[in-house]
Amino acid sequence: MTNIVVPELGESIIEARVARWLKKEGDRVEVGEALVELETEKINLEVSAERAGVVASIKRKEGEDVKIGEVLAELEESAAAKPSGGGASATPPPVEDKPAPPAAATKPDSVPPPPAASTPAPEAASAPAPAPPVATPAPPPPPPPPAAPAAPARQGREEVRQRMTKRRATIARRLVEAQHNAAMLTTFNEIDMTAVMGLRERHKEAFKQQHGVGLGIASFFVKVSVAALRAFPQLNAEIQGDEIVLKRYYDIGIAVGAEGGLVVPVLHDADRMSFVKIEQAIRDYAKKAADGTLTLQDLTGGTFTITNGGVFGSLLSTPILNPPQVGILGLHKIQDRPIGVNGQVVLRPMMYVGLSYDHRIVDGREAVQFLVKIKDIIEDPAQLLLEA
């Protein structure tokens, strides 16, 4: 007998939930075949059989929380394959005798029908029938009072109770922890997107034809964020105990809204990635998030995060830190607004940006200057050539 146990789940994950069993007791499984799907705070993963055999017993039901190393099921390696459905015998169950039909179903001439409730029972044939007494007929009983009408159900007052998924529960816990454990502040600025949008418009067709992926604004902000992090390294750091760990590599997390909750896949070594590689990676991550196929490697690490609420129409918001990171950049909807340019009021495509930061190691001056650096390069993207 072989135990199927909860495997190692990845960095900092110690618990999972049994999402669904892919096999039943009595089912035959081959080496590498998936047995059960586990839901973790980051991704869903399948546990596969390391040996061939038959599922002898399932120890944990769907919906139960389990920890690393706990037994999920027992696999009988030497057992022959049994039919699905718990290993019951293939012999069909005996047909039960049907109960005798009720008396009412017998032939009408076998038993006389019962007399009506108002008809007296007949007397013996030998006794003469007595003369009926003369009496005043009793008045009919009054009809029963009408039943009170049921109170109409109030519309639109239904409630649905749902258990939090592991991912949603973890998101809730981490967001509260971020606000309780960090001195979080947010600074805002606005960016004229004219230069970047013009650059995209001139090159988007050739870019897509050559590389098979569109040229979005995300790649610009990834590149510009790396340049700003180099200039202000306190925002590419974390606190460990009483030490500040400054990181000389740039793993940029890109927040993606998935059906089960927000996930943040990571562009590892983003400073070494071209515009093409960044756009391809973001496209692939978005598809994997929609399909539920993100891996732990996709979500591991991250030194700084970018989140774009503008894709959902957000005009201005305050992003929350993604611990243990100390900085997150929030992008928003691009909208034409009147601004002053060279003494003239003109309409320009403007975007509000917000930088949330941990004030324990990032001063307000540095946070403001970081955001100004972002603004300056986006409004003059040729500076990226100098930064490179």
N, C-alpha and C positions, 0 to 999 in steps of 0.2 A: 504494500500500500504506500502510495506517495502523496505527501501533503502539497497542496497548491497554496502558497502563502502570498501575502502582500509584499511586493518587491520594493526595493529602494525607489523612492518617488522623485528624487531630485533635490536640489538645493533648498534647504530650510523647510521642506514639506515632510511632515511626520504622520499625517492622517489622510484618509481618503474615505469615500462613500461608495458602497456598491450601487452602481447605476443600473446595470441590467445584466442578467445571466444570458450568455449566448448559447449555453448548453444546459440540458436537463439531466437529472439523475438517470443513469442507464444509457446515456448517449456515448457513442464511441468518438474518441478524439485522436488525432494524429499529432506527431511532433510538430511544434510551431503553430498549431491551430489555436485560435483565440477561444478562451473559455468564458471570460467575464470582463465587463468594462467597468473601470473604476473612475470616479469623478474626484478630481483634486481641486485645490484652490486656483490652479493655473490652467490645467488642461485635463481632458479625459484621456485615459490610456487603457489599452487592452492587456490582460494577463494571458499569456499563451502557455500551452502544455509543453514541458521539456521532454516528456516521454509519451509514448502512445499508450492508450488504455481506455478504460471505461470509467465514467464519473460514478463513483460508488455512493458518495453522499455530499450534499451541499451544506456547509456549516453556517454561512452568513447569508441572510436574506437581502433582497433588494431594498435599498434605503437605509441599511445599517452602516454606521461609521466603523471603520477598521483602522488599525495601526500597522506600521511596518512589521513584518514577521508573523502576523496573525494568520491562522489557517482559514482559508476560504472554502476549500473543498478537499475531498480525498479521491485519489485516482487509483483504481485497481488495474495494475499493469497487465496481469495475466488473464483477466476476465475476457470472455468473448463478448462481442458486441450484443447489446440488448436493445430491444425496440425502444424508441423514445416514449417518455411518459412514465418514468420511474421504474422500469424494469419489470412490469407486470407480465404475466404469462400471455402468450399469443393466443391461447385457447379462448374462444369467445365465451362469455359467461352464459350459464344456462338460462333459458327463457323461463321467467317466472309464470306460474299459473295465474291466469286472469281471475279476478274475483267474480263470483256468481252475479248475474245481473239482478238488480233490485226487483222486488215483487211487482212494481208498477210496470215492469217491462215484460211480464208474462202475457200469455194469450188472453184476450178479453173474456173468453167463455170459461176459463179455468177458475177464476175467482170473481164473484160478483163485485161490482163497484161499490165502494162504501157509500152509505146514505148521506144525503146532504145534511148539514148541521141543523136545518129547520124542519127536517122530516122525522117524525117519531119512528122508533124501531117497530117493525111488524110484530104482532102477537102470534101465539101458536094458532094453527089453523082450526083446532077444535074449539077454541073459546070464541064466543060471539063478541063482536066488537061493541064496546059500550057506546051509548049515545054521547056525542060530544057535548060538553057543557056550553051553555050560552054565556058568553062573556064579552065584555067590551074589549076590542083589540088594543093592546098597549101601543102608546105612541112610539115611533121610531126613535132610536137613541140620537142625541144631537151629534152632528159631525165633529170630529176632533179639531181642535184649534189649529190654524195653519202654523207650520214651523217657522220660526224666526229666520229671516234671510241671513245667510252667512255674510259677515263683514267683507267687503271687497278688499283684496290684497293691494297694498300700496305699491305702486310701480316705481322702479328705479331705486329700491332700497336693499337690493341683494348684497350679500357679502361673500367673498370667496377667500378662503384661508389656504395659503400655500406655504410649504416649507421652503426656507431659503436654500438655494444651491450652495455647494461649498465655495464656489467662486464668489457669489454675491455676499455670503457671510464674511469671506475674507476681505473683500473690497470694503465692506462696512467697517470691519475691525481696523483695517489699516488706515482708512481715512480718519477715523477717530483718533487712532494712535498718532497720526501725523500732526493733528491739531493739538494734542495733549503733550507731545514729547518734543516739539520744535517751536521756536519763537518765530512763527510764520507771518511774514508781511508780503504785500504785493505792491509793486509799482507799475504804472501804466505809461504808455506813449502811443503815438499814432504815426503811421508810415504812409508816405505817398508811394503807391504801388505802380505809378506810371511807367518807370523805367523797366521794371521786371516784366510787367504785362506786355510792354512793347517788344521786349526781347523775345518773350515766348511767342508772340504773334508772328514775328518775323521768321522764327526757326522751328515752330512746332511741326509743320508738315514734313520738312526734311528730317527732323529728329525722329519722328515716328516711322517714316519710311525706312530709315537707315537702321534703327534699333528696335523697332517693333513695340515701342512703349511711348506713351505721351510724356510731354515735358510739363510737369506741374510746378507749383510754387514750393512744394515741400522740400525738394532737393535744394533750392536756393537757401531756405532757412536752415537746413542741416549744415550746408557749407558755411553760412554766415555764423551759425552758433558755434561751430568749431573755432572760427577765427576769434570770436568774442571770448570763448573759454580760454584760449591761449593768452589773451590779454588780461583776463581776470580769473586766475586759476582757483580762487576760493569757491567759485561756483561749480567747479568740477572736482568736488571733494566730498568727504563724509567725516562724521565724528565717530571715533572709536574710543570709548572711555574718556580720558582726558587728553587725547591726541587728535589732531586734525590730519587726515590722510589726503594729501594732494595727489591727484592721479594725472599721470603724463600720457595717458591714452584716452581716446574719446569714443565711448560706446554710447551712442545716442538712441534713446528709446523713443519710439513713435507710437503714441496712444491710438488704439483702434477700437471703435465701438463694435462689439460683437453681440450676437443675440443673447448669450448668457451673461454679459457684462463686459466692462472695459478690460482690454488686455494691452500690454505694452511690449511688443516684440522689439528686439534691439538690433540696431545697425552696428555691428562690432567693427572697431577700427574705421569709423566713419571718415576720419581725416584722410584715409588712403583710398577712399572710394570716389569714383568719377560720378558726374551727374547721371550717366546712364546706369551705372551700378546701383545708385541710390534709388532711382525711379523703378528699376526692375525689382529691387528688394521690397520696396513699399508695396508695389502691385502684388507681389507674391505673398507677402504677409497678409494683405487685405483678403486675398482669396483663401488662404489657409484659415484665417479667422472665421470667415463665412462658412467654410466647410468643416470647421472644428478639427483641423489637422495640424495645428501649431504644436511644436515639440518643446520640451523643456529647454533645449539649447536655444531655441528662438527667443525664449522669454528670460533667459538667465543673464544677470549682470545689468549694465546700464549705469552710466555716470551722470547723465543729464537727460531730461525728457522734453519732448515737444508734443503738445496736444492742440488739435485744430477744431475748435468748436464751430468755426465758420462754416464748415461743410453741412452743419445742421441748422444754420441760420443765426447763430449766436452773434450778437453785435458787441457784447462786452461781458466778461466773466472773470472770476478769480480762480485760477487753477490751484489745486491742492498738491502739495509735495508728494513725491513717490519715494518713501523712505527706502534706504538711508540717504538718498540723494538730497542735496541742499538747494537745488534750483530746478524750476520747470517753466518753460516758455509757453504761453497761451496765445494762439493765433485766432483771429475772428473774421467775420464776414467782410468782404471787400465791398464798399458802398461809396457811390459818388457823393461827395460833400463839398460845399464851398470853402475854399481856403484862400489865404492871401499869398500871392506870388508876385514879387517885384512891384508891390504897390497896387496890384490888381486882384480882384476877387474872381477866382476861376473854379470850375468844377474839376475835381480830381478823384480818382479811385483811391479811397483811403481805407486803411485797416488799423483798428485798435489792437495793440499787443499788450500783454500783461506778463510780468515776471514775478512769480512767487519765490521767495527765498527764505532760508533759515538765518534769522538775524543773530544767532549765536556765533556764527563764524563769518557772515557776510554783512558788511556795513551798508547802510542806506546809500552812501556815496558810490560804493562799488556797484550796487545793484542798478542805480540810475545810470551810471556810466556804461555798464554792460548793455542796457537796453538802448542807450544812445548809439553805441557801437553797432548794434543790430540795425537800427534805423539808418545810420549813415551808409552802410554797405548796401543795404537793399535799395536805397534811393540812388546809389551809384554803383551798380554791380560790377563795373570794371575794376573796382578795388579788389575783387576776388583774385584777379591776376597777380596783384602785388602781395596779397596775403599768402597765396600759394608759394 
